């Protein structure tokens, strides 16, 4: 009766390297970082966090609409690129205030890990949820949500170049003596003169007094009195 003995395999040399060409090919692609290779299965590369300096420039922007108001503070790298944001709502201790503070931390960490501000603006602009309403800003108009307002404002201020310069000096002209000549008043400033009123039951916008009633500045709905 014949017996068969297993043939020992070599652990080194050319035979051990050539028995699995697919593995060798994947390793080569992995080392080269070729698109569509095995690197896609491993996820994105690790990103390094670039923190801001201990002393940094920043601007603070006030916003108010839909019965809520708050402040957006944007901190800059030395080259003027936004690197952090802080969102402080006027109603301290409320749920929306806590959510916005945490959301500001998430955006700041994203910016410091290299996520472009353009990507964040494209993803979060024009999101719709309450609170919403007219902002009094001629460039933005009606804000569909707090996220919509914040990222549309940052897009105008830092990406499109259409927003006013720092401290609003673009409203006027600087003379030879360094004095600022005020520019024309924009008609949209009439929204800032609207007193506090109830929210519209139809669209959620802020209503203004109209005689003994209130009228919505967004859709024209009245409070129902004669």
C-alpha positions as a printed Julia matrix, in Angstrom:
226×3 Matrix{Float64}:
   0.0     0.0    0.0
   1.43    3.3   -1.06
   1.76    6.19   1.38
   1.96    9.86   0.53
   4.05   12.23   2.57
   3.36   15.98   2.53
   5.99   17.99   0.75
   7.47   20.63   3.08
   7.12   24.2    1.84
   9.93   26.68   1.95
   9.46   29.6    4.27
  11.82   31.87   2.43
  13.19   32.57  -1.01
  11.48   33.21  -4.28
   8.83   30.49  -3.84
   7.36   32.16  -0.75
   7.14   35.54  -2.48
   5.64   34.41  -5.75
   2.86   32.1   -4.56
   0.34   34.92  -3.99
   0.71   37.6   -6.67
  -2.53   39.34  -5.64
  -1.2    40.05  -2.16
   2.03   41.45  -3.57
   0.09   43.65  -5.98
  -2.13   45.02  -3.2
   0.89   45.76  -1.05
   2.48   47.66  -3.92
  -0.64   49.73  -4.45
  -0.93   50.35  -0.73
   2.64   51.62  -0.59
   2.12   53.86  -3.59
  -1.25   55.19  -2.36
  -2.86   54.72  -5.75
  -6.52   55.78  -6.01
  -8.98   52.94  -6.08
  -6.52   50.6   -4.38
  -6.51   48.9   -1.02
  -6.15   52.28   0.72
  -9.84   52.89   0.1
 -10.64   49.99   2.39
  -8.64   51.48   5.24
 -10.49   54.84   5.45
  -9.1    58.37   5.19
  -5.58   59.13   6.39
  -5.1    60.36   9.92
  -5.29   64.16  10.2
  -3.18   66.29  12.48
  -4.79   69.02  14.55
  -3.35   72.49  14.12
  -4.3    74.52  17.18
  -4.49   78.29  17.16
  -1.97   80.43  18.97
  -2.6    81.38  22.6
  -3.23   84.96  21.46
  -5.28   85.22  18.27
  -7.38   87.74  16.4
 -11.15   87.32  16.42
 -14.36   89.08  15.5
 -17.78   88.81  17.14
 -21.01   89.08  15.16
 -24.43   89.67  16.72
 -27.54   88.09  15.19
 -31.22   88.11  16.1
 -34.25   86.57  14.4
 -37.21   84.35  15.18
 -37.36   85.47  18.8
 -33.76   84.38  19.48
 -30.52   86.29  19.54
 -26.92   85.32  19.98
 -23.28   86.04  19.21
 -20.91   84.3   16.82
 -17.2    84.69  17.55
 -14.69   83.58  14.89
 -11.01   83.16  15.77
  -8.27   83.35  13.13
  -4.94   81.81  12.33
  -2.08   84.28  11.71
  -2.85   84.14   7.97
  -6.45   85.25   8.56
  -8.04   81.84   7.99
 -10.88   80.96  10.41
  -9.79   78.31  12.9
 -12.48   78.27  15.57
 -15.98   79.52  16.29
 -17.96   80.11  19.48
 -21.75   80.38  19.43
 -23.33   82.01  22.46
 -27.11   82.24  22.66
 -28.79   84.9   24.79
 -31.0    82.39  26.61
 -28.34   80.86  28.83
 -29.08   77.4   30.16
 -31.6    76.57  27.45
 -31.41   73.46  25.31
 -30.64   75.42  22.16
 -27.82   77.27  23.93
 -26.16   74.01  24.98
 -26.56   72.49  21.53
 -25.04   75.52  19.8
 -22.06   75.59  22.17
 -21.34   71.92  21.46
 -21.85   72.45  17.75
 -19.35   75.32  17.81
 -16.79   72.98  19.37
 -17.38   70.39  16.62
 -16.92   73.0   13.88
 -13.76   74.35  15.55
 -12.18   70.89  15.76
 -13.13   70.26  12.12
 -11.47   73.49  10.97
  -8.33   72.7   12.97
  -8.14   69.26  11.35
  -8.14   70.73   7.87
 -11.8    70.56   6.85
 -12.31   73.49   4.45
 -14.79   76.14   5.51
 -16.31   75.92   2.02
 -17.3    72.29   2.65
 -19.02   73.17   5.93
 -20.87   76.08   4.35
 -22.07   73.95   1.43
 -23.29   71.22   3.77
 -25.04   73.33   6.4
 -26.35   76.38   4.51
 -30.08   76.42   3.69
 -30.99   73.84   6.33
 -34.55   74.48   7.46
 -35.85   74.21  11.04
 -37.05   76.56  13.76
 -36.23   79.19  14.85
 -36.33   81.07  11.54
 -37.22   84.58  10.43
 -36.03   87.83   8.94
 -32.54   88.82   9.99
 -32.31   92.5    9.1
 -29.24   91.7    6.99
 -29.71   92.74   3.36
 -27.24   90.09   2.14
 -28.99   87.2    3.92
 -32.62   88.25   4.24
 -34.73   85.4    5.6
 -32.86   82.78   7.66
 -34.34   79.3    7.5
 -32.54   78.27  10.72
 -29.66   79.27  12.96
 -27.35   76.96  10.99
 -28.51   78.54   7.76
 -27.78   82.05   9.03
 -24.39   81.3   10.58
 -22.89   79.5    7.6
 -24.35   81.84   5.0
 -22.89   84.75   6.96
 -19.47   83.09   7.18
 -19.6    82.31   3.47
 -20.29   85.97   2.7
 -17.72   87.22   5.19
 -14.81   84.9    4.46
 -15.38   83.17   1.11
 -17.3    85.33  -1.35
 -15.78   88.7   -0.52
 -19.19   90.39  -0.6
 -19.51   90.95   3.12
 -18.49   94.23   4.73
 -14.91   94.6    5.9
 -13.91   94.47   9.55
 -15.72   97.01  11.78
 -18.03   97.88   8.88
 -15.71  100.4    7.25
 -16.94   99.41   3.81
 -20.12  101.45   4.48
 -18.21  104.66   3.84
 -15.1   106.12   2.3
 -11.85  106.94   4.07
 -10.61  110.4    3.24
  -7.0   111.47   2.87
  -6.94  112.54   6.51
  -7.95  109.08   7.65
 -11.52  110.06   8.55
 -14.4   107.79   7.69
 -17.17  109.37   5.62
 -20.46  107.55   6.3
 -22.03  105.9    3.29
 -25.72  105.78   2.36
 -28.1   104.06   4.73
 -29.45  100.76   3.45
 -33.21  100.36   3.34
 -32.93   96.99   5.05
 -32.12   98.77   8.31
 -35.84   99.36   8.81
 -36.07   95.78  10.05
 -33.84   96.67  12.98
 -36.42   99.22  14.15
 -39.16   96.61  14.54
 -40.17   96.17  18.16
 -40.56   92.77  19.74
 -43.74   91.03  18.69
 -45.27   87.57  18.63
 -44.26   84.93  16.14
 -46.41   84.39  13.08
 -48.52   81.24  13.29
 -48.18   80.68   9.52
 -44.46   81.06   8.81
 -42.81   81.63  12.2
 -41.55   85.1   11.29
 -41.5    88.07  13.67
 -44.65   90.22  13.57
 -44.69   94.01  13.88
 -47.35   96.24  15.44
 -50.03   97.45  13.03
 -52.53   99.56  14.93
 -53.97   97.37  17.64
 -52.9    94.19  15.83
 -49.69   92.6   14.6
 -48.7    91.93  10.99
 -46.08   89.43   9.83
 -43.27   91.12   7.85
 -42.69   87.86   5.96
 -46.08   86.61   4.75
 -48.44   89.47   5.69
 -50.52   87.37   8.09
 -52.3    89.36  10.82
 -52.93   88.42  14.42
 -56.66   88.09  13.68
 -58.09   91.18  15.31
 -60.48   93.44  13.4
